[in-house]
Amino acid sequence: MKDNNLKEVFIDELRDLYSAEQQLIKALPKMAKAANSSDLREGFEEHLKQTKEHAARLEQLMSGLGESVKGKKCKGMEGIIAEGAEILSEDYEDAVMDAALISAAQRVEHYEIAAYGCVHAYATLMGESEAASLLEQTLEEEKETNEKLTELSETINAEALGQGPSREQNVPEKKSAKAAGGSR
């Protein structure tokens, strides 16, 4: 009976994660568009590709279990994305916007790391080795994304504080355009 109950929790959590990934697929392009740093924008675009792979893995996993991925809305991710949308509506400029975007993105990653960690543990405990392997792969990718965001934040946060290089120095085309009278 305990295995059945844990399996029910497992399936429910996988549906929740699928909903979370689908919500992220819609949110990440907006975050990429708002990013000023080309590295941050490219990071969001790369993570969008990964997020689509994460959703596909969940579809594969659930299909293998004879279950549908549909049926649940991840309210936790919905709230985190709503907070991120608030950031997008602020009039932050340049590195300050990027610092705020990184903060929002790391909240997403930490939520996903916790969720994938739990379902990976459930899969392992229940002897679902294929599911555990797929979930571990996604978990590691989420951790890597979080690490990349932390690395980017070291430079971007310093810029936001005014201690790092200015935006002009990071984007030679803009500097050249201004030096040439503001037009090309």
N, C-alpha and C positions, 0 to 999 in steps of 0.2 A: 504493500500500500504506500509506503514512504517513497519508493521509486516512482510510482505513478504521480504522486503529488509533486515531487521534484521535477519530473518530466513536464508536468503541466506548467510549472513555474518557468522552466527552461523555454518551452514553446512560447509562452506569453512574453518573456523577455526578448526572444528573438524577433517576435512581431513588433515589439516596442522599438528595438534597434533598427528594424527595417523602416519603420515610420520615421525614425530620427534621420536615417541616411537619406530618405526621400526629401525630407525638409531641408537638409543641408544641400542637396543637389540644386534646390531652388535659391538658397541663400548665398552660396559661395560666389556665383557670378556678380552679385551686387557688391559683395565685399571686395572682389578683385577690381571692379570698376572704381570703387571709392579709394583704393590704395594709391598712394603717391609714389612710393618706392617701387621700382621695377622688380626688385628681388621679392618684395612682399606680394606684389601682384602675380608674379610667376609662381610663387609658392601657393597662393590660393587657386590658381589655374591648375597646377599639378595636383593639389589635393582634391579638386573637383573630379579629376580623372580617377584618382584613387577611390573617392567616395562612390563613384559609379561602380567600380570594381567591388567595393565592399557590399553594395546592395546586391550585385549579381551573385556574390558568394553566399549571401543570406538566402537568396532565391534557390540556389543550388542545394544548400544545406537543408532548407525546409522541404524542398521537393524530395530529397533523399529520405527524409523522415515521414513523407506522406502527408505533409501539412501545407497549408496556404500561408503566405507571408502577410496577407491582408487581415484586417480585423481589429487593428488597434492604432490609436493615435498617441504618439509619444508627447505627453504634456510637458515633461521636463525639457526636452529639446525645443518645444514650442516656446517655452518661457525664455530659454537662453537666446534663441533667435530673436525674440521680441526685444530683449535687452540690446542685442546687437543692432537691430533696426533703429533703436533710439539713438545709438551712436551715429548711424548714418544720417540721421536728421539734424545732428548738431552742426554748427558752422566751424568745426575745428579745421585748421589748415595744416597742410603738408605733414611734417613728422608727428605733430600732435594727433592728427587723424590716424596716422599709421600706428602710433602707440596705442590708441584706443581700440583700433581694429585688432591688434595683436592680443590685447586683453580679452576682447570678446572671443577671439578664435581659441585662445587657450582655455577659456571656460568650456567651450565645446569639446576640445580635446580631452580635458580632464573628465568630463562627463562620459565620453565614449570610452576612455581607458577604464574607468570604473565599471561600466556596463559590460564591455567585452571581457574584462577580467573575470567578472562573475559568471557569465555564460560559458567561458572557457573552463572554469573550474567545475561547473555543473557537467559539462560534456565529458570531461576527464573522469569525474567521479562515476558517471553512469556508463562508462566504457564506450562512449560514442567517439571513437578515435578519429574518424574522418572529420566529424564536426569539430572536434577539439583542434585538429590541425588547421582547418580553415579559419577558425576563430583566433587561434594563436597568431596566424599570419596577419590578420587584420589588427589584432592588438599591438603587434610589433610595429606595424605601419603607423598606427595612431601615436604610439610613443615617439617614433622618429619625427613625425610632424610636430609634436609638442617640442621636441629638442630643437628643431629648426626654427620654430617660432621664438624660443628662448634666445637662440643665437642672434636672430634678427633684432630682437628687442634690445640687445646690448648696445647696438649702434643707433637704432632708431630712437630709443628712449633718451640717449645722450643728445641726439639732435633736437628732440622735442624740448629738452631742458635748455637748449641753446649752447651746449658745450661741444657738440660735434660739428662736423663739416656742414656747411649750409647746403640747401637743396641745389643752389646754383652750381656748386662744386661737383655735385654728384651727377648732374645732367649737363654735359658739355654743350649739347645742341642749344639749350636755353641760354646758356652764358654767351655762346657765339652769336645767337640771334640778337641778344640785348646789346652786345658790343658792336654789332653792325647796324645799330639804330632801331632795333626791335622788330625788324622784318627780314625775311629771306629773299 
